[in-house]
Amino acid sequence: MPRKSRIDAPGALHHIIARGIERRRIFENNADRDNFLARLGDILKETGTACYAWALIPNHFHLLLRTGTVSISTIMRRLLTGYALWYNRRHRRDGPLFQNRYKSILCQEDIYLLELVRYIHLNPLRAGLVQDMKQLERHQYCGHSVLTAKRKNDWQDTDKVLGRFGDKAGPARRAYRAFVKKGITQGKRSDLTGGGLVRSAGGWAAVKALKRAKIFQKSDDRILGDGDFVERVLASANEAMERKYDLESRGFTLDKTAARVAEVLGMKPEDVWAAGRYRHIVEARSLLCYWAVRELGITMSSLARKLKISVPAVSKSAIRGEKLAKARKYSLVG
């Protein structure tokens, strides 16, 4: 059976798990981990992607991310490809570093955000990388130390998590610590590492109870959430796909999109493709990147080649384009 395509949308919460090929190590030492985190931080800041939790284990890693304008597939492709090339050069090896397909589970925030933060941040303790909560609070390769203010970084969103525990930082951190500590006895939770009805309901016993009560919920292996949430996500994904097909049926190519950019900005079509830092050129490129990536589904890498700019530059342009389109109420279809 062919694998289902990934589901993504602006503002979606994703639990990401990526493992080394054949479960081999992907981090040999702190230099490897530091390089990975530097790449991750740069990509998250460039793409406007929020990170709520993360943990590096020798043969895999966990991330809890909320996407912005840039898709999760683009973010992960940049992260995994860039790190793998660097790692192979550094350790003089060839071949793939990661398993072919990382796991990405789209999660229902109100139910699972804090549970996932706790589960991810307890990974170093479960893996034996630290011995107790005191060591975990100072462990530099897990986001828990950032939330407890023992370490700092500029790409982890702590306000969103601590805000769930209170308005004042001190009491919120104490409540967060207590919450995480309570999770130690739960051990490894398979219900938080995948989607589908069984995991969303909390196990087979809960699923059977729902069936006995004649409560039937929509489920999808790519989504962790209740039936209503699954239906909303799938409906939104189908709507985005239908819009893409509708645009294709109307003949919306990249060139036609560029012509629309020129029309709404009142400029010559050839100027849309021009290079430079003039305001009208930047606005045109930004709007083109936003519509091309989000509406037409064109990859950032192919767009970067067409515009002769870098993928990060396309990412930043798409973010500016989204703000411009919303502020001025521009739409691709006139």
N, C-alpha and C positions, 0 to 999 in steps of 0.2 A: 504494500500500500504506500503511495507517495506521501511524503511528509507534508503537513499543512504549512502554509506560509505563515510568517510571523505576523502578529497583530500589533499595531502601534498607532498612536494618535498623540497630538500635542497635549502635554499634561499627564500622560499615562505613567503609572508607577510600575516599575519593572524590578523583579528580583532576578539578577543575572548570576549564573554559575558557569565558570569556564574551567576545564580540567586539562592537565597535560595529556598528551597522546599516550595511550596505554597506562594512564595514571602515573606517568613519570613526573619528576620534579620540573617545575617551571621557574623556580627561584632557588638558586644555589647558595646565595649569600646576600648580605645587606646591599651590596652594590646593585645587584639585580633588582631587589625590591625598591630601592630608591629610584632607579631609572624608571621602573614601571609606574610608580606613584607620580613622578614628575610628568610623565606622558599623560597619565590619567588626569591630573590637575589641569594641565594646559588644555586638553580637549574639552573638559567640562566647562572651563571658563570661556573658551572660544565659542562653544555651542549653546551656552546658557542652560546647561543641564544641571539639575540639582542632585546632590548626593547626600543621602541621609544615613547610610551605614555602609561599611566595607571591612573586609578582613582578608589578609593574605596568608595562605597556608602553603607549605612547600610545593604541593602538587596541584593546587587549585586556588581560586579566589571567589569571593562573593561581593556583589555590589547591589545596593538598593538605590535606584536612580529614577528621577522624574524627567521625562523628555521635555524639551522645549520645541523649537521649530525643527530641529535636526532629528532625524529618525534614529532609533536605537541601533538599527543595523549599520548605519553610517558611523556612529560613534564607536561601536564595537569593532568594525572593520579597521578603522584607523588605529585603535588601541592595540588590537591583537596582531595586526600585520606589522606595525612599526616596532612593537616590542620583540616579536619573534625574529625579525631581521637583525635587530641589535643583539639579541641573546645569541643567535647562531654565530654571528661574527665574533662576539666576545669569547664564546666557549668552543669555537672552531668545530661546529657541527653543521650538518645538512639535514634537510627534510623538515616536515611540519613539527611544530612545537605543541600545538593545541589539538584537542579532539576536533574533528571536522565541524561540529555544530555545537556552539555554546547553548546553554539552556536559558531561555528568557520567558519568565512567567509574568503576565500582566496581572496586577493585584488590586483588589478593592481596598482603597486607602483607609476608610473609616474602621474597617474590621481588622486589617492586617498590618498597618504601618508599624505600630509599636511592637507587635509580636515578631515581625521580621527584623526590626532593629535589634531587639534582644537576642533573637536566634543567631543572627549574623555575628554580633559582637561577642557571643559566647563561644564561637568557633575555636579561637586559639586555646581556650581552656579545655574544651572537649578534645582537641588534638594533642594536648600535652605540651604545647609551646610555652604556656605559663602554668604555674602551680596553683594559684589562688586569685581571688578578686583583687588583692593588693597589687600583684604583679600585672594583672590585666589592665589596671588603671594606668600603668606606665608603659604598657606595651606599645611600641612605636609603629607597628604594622597592623593596626586595627583602629577603627573609628571610635571605639569606646573611650580611649584616652583623651580624645578631642572633646567629647561630650562631658567628660568629668573635669575639663580644664587643666589637665596635666600636660597636654601638648596642644599645639596650634597648627592649623593649616587654613588656607584661604579659599578652599573649594568645597569644604564640607558644610552643609547647612545644619547648624545646631539649633537655631531658633525654632524651626518647625517641630523638632522632636521635643526639646525642652519645654516648648510652649504647651505641650499636652500635659505637663506636670505642674504648671504654675506660672504666674506672671513674673515672679522674682527669681533671678538666676540661682542664688544659693539654695533655697528650699526646693526648687525644681530639680537641681542636680542631685540633692539628697534623695528625693522621691524616685528619680531615674535610677540611681544606684540600687535602691531597695527593690525596684521592679526587676532589674537585671538579675540581681542575686536570687530572687525567687525562681528564676528560670533554670538555675543550675540543675535542679533535681529532675527537670523534664527530659534531659538527655537529648539525643538526636531526634528531631521531629520531622518525619517524612511528610507530614501534612503541610509543611511550609516550603518544601523544595520542588513542588510541581503544582499543576492545575488539575481540573477535573472534579467531578461531583464527589468522589470519595474523599479527596483531600479537603475540598471546600466544606464538606459537611462534618469533617473531623473523624472519619473512619467508617468502616462498613456498618458498625452498630448504629451509627447515626443515620446512615442512608436507609437501612432497613426500617428504622423508626419512622422516617419520613414516608416511606412507602406504606407502612401500616396505617399511617394517618392520612393516606391518600394525598400527600403533598408531593407534587412532581415538579422538579426544578430543571431548568435548562443547564447544561454543563458543556464544558469544552476543555480539553487537556492543556490548552495554552493559557487558561485564565483561572486565577484563584479568587473566588468570590461567590456570592449567593446567586440564585437563579435570575433574579431581576437584574443584577449587575452584569451577568453574562449576556443576557438578552440585549441590554443597552450597548455593551461593547461590540457585540456582533452586528447589531443594527448600524452602529456608527461606522464600523469597518466596511460593511456592505454599501453604505451610503457613499463613503469615500471612493470605493472601487467603482460604483456606478457613475459617479461624477467623472472619474478618470476616463471611463469608457465613453461617456457622453461627450467629453471634450475631444476625444480621439475621433468619434464619429462626425464631429463638426469640423474636422480637419485641423485641429489645434496642434500644430507642430511647434518646435522651438522658434522657428522663424516667424510663424504667425503670432506667437506670444510676444516676441520682440516688437512686432508691428503694433500690437495692442499697447505695449509699454510706451512706444513713441506717441501713440494717439492720446493716451491719458495725460502724458507729460508735455504734450505740445512741442515735440521735437522731431527732427528727421530720423527715419528708421536706421540709417547707417550710424548715427551718433550713439545708438543704444550699444553698439559693439565697440565703441571707441575706448581707448585706454586713457587714464588720467585721473586726477583728483578734483577736477572741477565739480561743483555741487550737482549740476544737472546730470553729469556722467555717473557720479556715484549713486544718485537716486535711481537712474535708469538701470544700472547694473543690479542694484539691490532688489528692485521690483521684479526684474527678470529672473533673478536667482530664486526669489520666494515663489513666484508662480510656477517656474519650471520644476522646482524640487517638490513643492507641496501639492500643486494641482496636477501636473503632468506626470509626476513620479520619475523624473529624470535623475539619474545618479549624480552626486556631487563631483565624482571623479571625472565623468564624461563632460560635465559642464565646465569644470576647471580647465580641461584640455581645450575646449571650445573658446573660452574667454582668455586663455593663456594666463591664468592666475592659479594660486594654490588652492587645495581643498579647504584649508582653514579660512582662506579669504572668501570662498563661496559660502561657507557656513556663516561667517559674520555678515556677509551681504544679505543672505536670506533672512537673518534676524532683523536687520535694518528694514528690509523690504516688507516684512510682516507688520512692523510698527507703522511704516509709511502707508501701507494699504488700509490699515484700520483707522489711522488718524484722518486720512483724506477720503475714506470710503471708496477706494478704488476696487473694482472687481474685474476679473479676467474676461468674463463674458459681458459685453456691453448691453 
